C-alpha cells in the first residue's frame, strides 16, 4: 500500500514538473516568435524617474509587482510611429491587469511635439519624457524603437529592437503567461 501511494505521489509530482517545463519552453518559444531577444541572468532594470506629459514624476520602482513593457521611441521615428497603434491596443487590453506599458519619448524638443503627437492620435498609454536621452543611455539603447520586457521583480526578461505587432496573439499569450507567474 505504501509503495502504491509513493508511486502515485511520484507520478503527480512528475506530472506537475513536466507542465512547468512545458510552460517555460512555451514562454521561450513565444519570445522567439515575437523576435524578443532573451536577456540572460538576473539583470535588474535600472531605476529612473522621468516626467510624464503632465509634469508628474514617474519612477520605474513604483510599478514593482507588475509586468512592464518599456518602449523607447520618438515622434520623428517612422518605425516607432508604425508600432504605436499596436501598443495602444495592448495598453487598453491589459491596463486593468498586473501589467503596465510605459513609453519613453527621446524627442530633443521635449513636451510640446510629444503631447501634440499623442493627442492627435488619441493614445492613452503613459508617456515619459527623456529629451536628454539619459534613460536611453542607462538602458544602453542604440536605436529606436527599442522595447524591454521586465518581470514583476524588476528583472529584465527580453529586448526587442525595431517595431513589433504588439497586438499579436503571441504577444497576448506571453503577457498572460507572465502575469500569471
C-alpha positions as CSV (number, residue, x, y, z in Angstrom):
1,X,0.0,0.0,0.0
2,X,2.8,2.5,0.9
3,X,4.5,1.7,-2.3
4,X,1.3,2.4,-4.3
5,X,0.9,5.8,-2.5
6,X,4.5,6.6,-3.1
7,X,4.2,5.8,-6.8
8,X,1.0,7.9,-7.1
9,X,2.7,10.9,-5.4
10,X,5.8,10.5,-7.6
11,X,3.6,10.4,-10.7
12,X,1.7,13.6,-9.6
13,X,5.0,15.4,-8.9
14,X,6.5,14.4,-12.2
15,X,3.3,15.5,-14.0
16,X,3.4,19.0,-12.4
17,X,7.1,19.3,-13.1
18,X,6.6,18.4,-16.7
19,X,3.8,21.0,-17.0
20,X,6.2,23.6,-15.6
21,X,8.9,22.8,-18.1
22,X,6.4,22.9,-20.9
23,X,5.2,26.3,-19.8
24,X,8.7,27.6,-19.6
25,X,9.5,26.1,-23.0
26,X,6.4,27.7,-24.4
27,X,7.4,31.0,-23.0
28,X,10.8,30.9,-24.7
29,X,9.1,29.8,-27.9
30,X,6.8,32.9,-27.7
31,X,9.9,35.2,-27.1
32,X,11.4,33.7,-30.3
33,X,8.2,34.0,-32.4
34,X,7.9,37.7,-31.3
35,X,11.6,38.2,-32.0
36,X,12.3,39.3,-28.5
37,X,15.9,38.5,-27.5
38,X,16.1,36.9,-24.1
39,X,18.3,38.7,-21.5
40,X,20.2,36.0,-19.7
41,X,21.0,36.1,-16.0
42,X,19.3,38.2,-13.3
43,X,19.9,41.7,-14.8
44,X,17.7,44.2,-13.0
45,X,16.2,47.1,-14.9
46,X,17.9,50.3,-14.0
47,X,15.6,52.6,-11.9
48,X,14.8,56.0,-13.3
49,X,12.4,58.9,-12.7
50,X,11.1,61.0,-15.5
51,X,8.3,63.5,-16.0
52,X,5.1,62.4,-17.8
53,X,3.1,64.7,-20.1
54,X,1.5,66.4,-17.1
55,X,4.9,67.1,-15.5
56,X,4.3,64.4,-12.9
57,X,7.5,62.4,-11.8
58,X,7.1,58.7,-12.6
59,X,9.7,56.2,-11.5
60,X,10.1,52.6,-12.6
61,X,10.2,51.3,-9.0
62,X,6.5,52.3,-8.5
63,X,5.5,49.5,-10.8
64,X,7.2,46.7,-8.9
65,X,4.9,43.8,-8.8
66,X,3.7,44.4,-12.4
67,X,4.9,43.2,-15.8
68,X,6.3,46.2,-17.6
69,X,6.7,46.7,-21.3
70,X,9.1,49.7,-21.6
71,X,9.3,51.3,-25.0
72,X,11.7,53.9,-26.2
73,X,10.5,56.0,-29.2
74,X,10.4,59.5,-30.8
75,X,7.8,61.4,-32.8
76,X,10.2,61.7,-35.8
77,X,10.9,57.9,-35.9
78,X,8.9,56.2,-38.7
79,X,9.1,52.6,-37.3
80,X,8.2,54.0,-33.8
81,X,5.0,55.6,-35.3
82,X,4.3,52.3,-37.1
83,X,4.0,50.3,-33.8
84,X,2.2,52.9,-31.8
85,X,-1.4,51.7,-32.7
86,X,-0.4,48.2,-31.6
87,X,1.0,49.5,-28.3
88,X,-2.3,51.3,-27.7
89,X,-4.3,48.1,-28.3
90,X,-2.0,46.2,-25.8
91,X,-2.3,49.0,-23.3
92,X,-6.1,49.0,-23.4
93,X,-6.3,45.2,-23.2
94,X,-4.1,44.9,-20.1
95,X,-4.4,48.2,-18.3
96,X,-6.6,46.8,-15.6
97,X,-4.4,43.7,-15.1
98,X,-1.0,43.3,-13.4
99,X,0.7,45.0,-16.4
100,X,1.9,48.4,-17.4
101,X,3.0,49.8,-20.7
102,X,5.5,52.7,-20.3
103,X,6.7,54.6,-23.2
104,X,9.7,57.0,-23.1
105,X,10.0,59.7,-25.7
106,X,13.5,60.7,-26.6
107,X,12.4,63.8,-28.6
108,X,15.0,66.5,-28.1
109,X,12.4,69.2,-28.3
110,X,10.6,67.9,-25.2
111,X,7.0,68.2,-24.2
112,X,5.3,70.2,-27.0
113,X,5.8,67.9,-30.0
114,X,5.2,64.7,-28.0
115,X,2.0,66.0,-26.4
116,X,0.7,67.2,-29.8
117,X,1.5,63.8,-31.3
118,X,-0.1,61.8,-28.5
119,X,-3.3,64.0,-28.5
120,X,-3.6,63.9,-32.3
121,X,-3.7,60.1,-32.3
122,X,-5.7,59.7,-29.1
123,X,-3.2,57.5,-27.4
124,X,-3.9,56.8,-23.8
125,X,-0.8,54.9,-22.6
126,X,1.7,56.6,-20.2
127,X,4.3,58.7,-21.9
128,X,7.5,59.8,-20.1
129,X,9.9,62.4,-21.4
130,X,13.7,61.9,-21.8
131,X,14.8,64.8,-24.0
132,X,18.5,64.4,-22.8
133,X,18.5,60.7,-23.5
134,X,19.8,59.8,-20.1
135,X,17.4,56.9,-19.6
136,X,18.2,55.8,-23.2
137,X,21.9,55.6,-22.2
138,X,21.0,53.9,-18.9
139,X,19.4,51.1,-20.8
140,X,22.2,51.1,-23.4
141,X,19.7,51.6,-26.2
142,X,21.5,52.0,-29.6
143,X,18.4,52.6,-31.8
144,X,14.7,53.2,-31.6
145,X,12.2,51.8,-31.2
146,X,13.6,49.5,-28.6
147,X,11.3,47.7,-26.1
148,X,12.2,45.9,-22.9
149,X,10.0,43.3,-21.1
150,X,10.5,43.5,-17.3
151,X,9.1,41.0,-14.8
152,X,7.3,41.7,-11.5
153,X,10.6,41.7,-9.6
154,X,12.3,44.2,-11.9
155,X,14.3,41.6,-13.8
156,X,14.9,42.3,-17.5
157,X,13.5,39.4,-19.4
158,X,13.8,40.5,-23.1
159,X,14.6,43.2,-25.5
160,X,13.1,43.9,-28.9
161,X,14.8,46.2,-31.4
162,X,12.6,47.6,-34.1
163,X,8.8,47.7,-34.5
164,X,6.6,44.8,-33.5
165,X,2.9,43.9,-33.8
166,X,2.2,44.2,-30.1
167,X,-1.4,43.1,-30.5
168,X,-0.4,39.7,-32.0
169,X,-1.8,36.5,-30.4
170,X,1.8,35.5,-29.4
171,X,2.3,38.8,-27.5
172,X,-1.0,38.5,-25.8
173,X,-0.2,34.9,-24.8
174,X,3.2,35.9,-23.5
175,X,1.9,38.8,-21.4
176,X,-0.8,36.5,-19.9
177,X,1.7,33.8,-19.0
178,X,4.0,36.4,-17.3
179,X,1.0,38.0,-15.4
180,X,0.0,34.6,-14.1
181,X,3.6,33.7,-12.9
